Each structure stands twice: as structure tokens, then as C-alpha cells.
Amino acid sequence: MLRFSADEGFWDAACERYWHREPFAFAVDADAAPFDEAGVFAALIAPGDRDPLDWLQVAEGSNPAQLRDYRLGTFKRFGPQSADGDFAGYYDRMAGVSFGFNVHDLGRRNPALAHVADIFDAQLGQHPLSPSPRKWELDTFAGTYPATPFGIHRDNASVFSFCLVGRRSVLLWDEDYFHPGHPDLTRPDPEIIARHAPAATRIDLEPGLGAYWPPSNWHVVLSDGNPFAVAQVSAYFDPADLGR
């Protein structure tokens, strides 16, 4: 397994074998990690306007199978607060609630993280195997939801995901496995996801591990219902450059 580091060895191996082509798992030493729990939590509780793309979903019941089984929650009520202290305190307060959120622009919310995108852009921003990214995004996903609320999907992005808290699994499918509009897409139904799981590449994440996947991969994230948090660095491409 590759080990994430700032030296050229990681980037050379990752680019030669995987960048813009296929997913892979990697190990992350604490002293080399671009994110840590404290820095991401500080971004979450920072004052200021939220990014328009931020969302927080709360499940209506214990077994959500469709996006409509979730309702939008407010960060003021359900999001991390200074009084929580850290992720552990936050999840203690949220015990018994099935929920999840996605917060963007971590570098603006915590300037100590602003340099992270520059590290990745310097190595990958002009790589010959991919178009030039339209933007780099630092964001975090956290919660207890059993499956991504919007089910199996794909993004216009290459994603490096670093696990900070708990465990979760990423299931990934090749581009030609699904077609846009397939009836099993965008539904968080465990039975539907299980039907396609044998054909997926599965990457299990816990603190000290990370995953990469390119924009061609359909994917969904699963958890056992216990708290998790990841921070991600994503290169977003113009859809036209991806043939979409």
C-alpha cells in the first residue's frame, strides 16, 4: 500500500499508476497528514457565512432508503458547536440521531488549512493525463448515516479522502457499469446497494487510511451507523472536459 507523503515518491507512484484512471487506498502517517481532527473541527465551528453548497441531512427514521427519508437540518441545531469541544463531544451530543453533513471551503473557514490545496495543485494541477482542474475544493463529510443520502452517484472531480474519525467504506464502480438515469442511482437503499456491491471495488477507511478515486467512478459511502468524519481534497473539472 502506498503511503501518503509530501515527497516525490508518493506523487510519482500515484500519478503513474492511478491519477485520473482508477481508485486506490493509501496509508497516512500522522506527521504527513494534510488534515487533523482539531484543524477540521476548528473550521466547522468558525463563524461566518456558510458556503451555498453546504448541507446537513437528518434521517426521519432508522432505515432511510430514499433521499426523501431525510430532512434538511440546520447547522445551528444539529451542527458542531464550540461547546462540544471536539468531534467526540459533538457525537456524544448527537447520540441516537442518524444524520450527516458536508461542509465546503475549509481553507477559508480555517486559514491554517488554506495551503493544503496548493500542495495538490503543485503536483497534479498540470498533469498530462487529465484536464486542468477548474478548482480545488477542501471539504468534510461527517455523520452517522448508513449510506450516502443521495445514493450511488459520480462527481466531476478527482477525490483524495482522508479518514479522521471512525470507519466507513467507499464502494466504487467503473464508468460503464451504470448509465446516467439508471433507476438504482441516487437511492440510499441498502438492498439496492447490496445488489451491486459484488461488482464494486471496496475501500475500507479508518484513521490513518485514505482513498483516491477519479471522476469516472460511480461511488457510494457506507458506514455501520457509528460516527465518522473525513476531510477531502478534490480537483473539480469542467464537465465538458469529461465528455459530460
N, C-alpha and C positions, 0 to 999 in steps of 0.2 A: 504494500500500500504506500502510495506517495505521502510524504509529509510536507505540509504547508510550511513555507518559509519565505523570507524576503530575498534569498539568494537566487542566482540564475538557474540553479539546478532544478528547482521545482517548476519554474516557468517554462524552461526548455522542455522538460518531460511532459508537462500538462499540455503545452501548445502542440508539440509534435504528435502526440497520441490522441488528444481529446478535444481541444478547443474547437467549437462550432461543429463538432462531429458526433460525439457520444458522451454519455454521463460517466462519472467516476466518483468513487469515495476517496477521501484523504484523511490523514491524521493531522491534528493541530496541537503542537506543543504550546503550553500556556504562555511562554515568553515570546512566541512568534505570532500569537493570535491577533488579528486586527481589531477584535472586539472583546470586551469582557462584560460580565453581568452588570457591574457597577456603572460602567460608562453608558450602556444601553438604557439601564433604569433611569439614570440621570436625564437622558434625552426624553424619556417618556413623561417624566414629571415636570419638565421645563415649562415655564409659562410661555404664552404667545399663541398666535393663531395656528390652527391645525391645517395640514395640507388637505386640499379638497378630496384627495383620494383615500384619506384615512377612513377606516370603518371599524365598527365593533358590533358583533352579532351575538345575540343571546338566544339559546335554544328554548323553544316553548315547552318541550318535553324531554324525556331522557333518550329517545331514539330518533333523532332528526334524520329524515330520509330525503327531504327536498329543501330547497332554499327557503320556501315559504314556511318551513318549520322553525325558522329563525326570525327574530325581530331585531330591528336596529336598536342598539342601546347607546346611551350617552357615555362619553368618557368621564364626565363629571361624576356619574353614579357608579359606573362599572369599571372605569379605567384605573390604572395605578395612581396613587396619591403620595405626597411627601410623607404623610403619617405612616404609610406602610413600611417605609424604611428600605425595603429591598423586594426582590421577587418573592422570597419566602413569605414575608409579611403580607404581601399582596395576595398571594394564593391562599393563605390562611383566611383572609377576609372574604375571599370569593368561594370558599369551600361549599360544595354542593351545587354550584352553578355551572352549567355547560355553556361555554362561550368561547369566543376568540376575537382577536383584533389584529389589524395591520396598520402600522404607523410608518409613514414615509419621512424622508428628508432628515434622517438622524444627524447628519453633519451640521445642519442649521440649528437643530434643537440642542445639540451638544457640540460646540466648536472643537472639542478635543477629538472628535471623530471625523472632522472635515477632511483630513488628509488621506483617509482610507481609500476613497475613490481615486485619488491621484496615483496611489500605488498600483492599482489595477489598470488604470488608463495608460500609465507609462509602459506597462508590459504588453497590453493587449489592444490598446486603442487603435493602433495602425497595423494590426496583424493581417498578413496577406490572405489568410483563409476565411476572413469574414469581412463584411462591410464595416465601415467606420460607425461606431455607436452614435446614435442621436443624443444619448445622455447616459450618465451613470447614476444609479439610484442606490442609496443606503436605506434599508427599511428593516422592520422586525415583524415577525408573526409570533403571537403568543396566545395561550389559552388552554382549554381542556377539551375542545371539540373532537369527536371521534374521527371525523373526516372533513377535509376542506369544505366549508359550507356551499361552495359553488361547484363541487364535484370535480370530475376529470376535465381538464382544460389544458390549454397551452398559452404561452405568452410570447410577445415579440422580444424576448430577452434571453440572454445567456446569464445563468444564475449561479453564484457561489453562495452556499448556505452553511452557516456556522452554528452548531448547536451550543446553546448556553445553559439550558435548564431542561431536565427531564429527558424523555425519549420520544422519538417519533420516527416514522418510516415514510420514505418517498417511493411511490410506485411510478415507473416511467415506461412509456410505450413509444415505439418507433413512429415516425410521422405517418407512415402508410397503414398503421393498424386501425386508426379511426379516420373518418372523413368529417369535415365540418357539417354540423347538423345531425350527426349520429344521435339516436334517441337516448343513448346511455351517457352522453356527455352532460356535464354541469348538474349532475344529481348526486348528492352525498349519501345515497342509499347503500349501506354496507353490502347488501345482497348483490346489487349491480356491480359494485367494485370488485367483490369476490369472484364474480363470473369471469372477469377479465384478468384477475391477478396472476394466473399461471403464465400468461404471455408477457408479463411485465418484468423489467429489471427492478429489483428491490434494493434500496439502500437504507439500512437502519442507522439512525443517528442517536448519539448521546454526547454529553460534554466531552470535548477532545476529539470529536469527529466532525467532518464536513462533507458536503456533496456538491458536485457541479452537474448541471445539465444544460444543453443547448436549446435554442428556441424551437427546434424541430420536434422536441419530445412532448407528447401529451403526458400529464402528470397529475397526481393527487397525493395529498399527505394524510396519513393515518396516525392515530395515537390510541393509547389504551384508556383514555379518559383522564389520565393524570396530568398535572401541569407540565407545560413545556414552553420553551422560548428559543427562537433562533434569530440571528441577525444575518442579513443578506446583502451582498454586493451584486448588482445586476446591471448588465450592459443592455440598454434598450435600443433596438434598431428600427429604422423606418420600415413599416410593413411592406412597402413596395420593394425594398431591398431583399425581402424574404420571399417575394413572389406571392404576397397575400393582398 
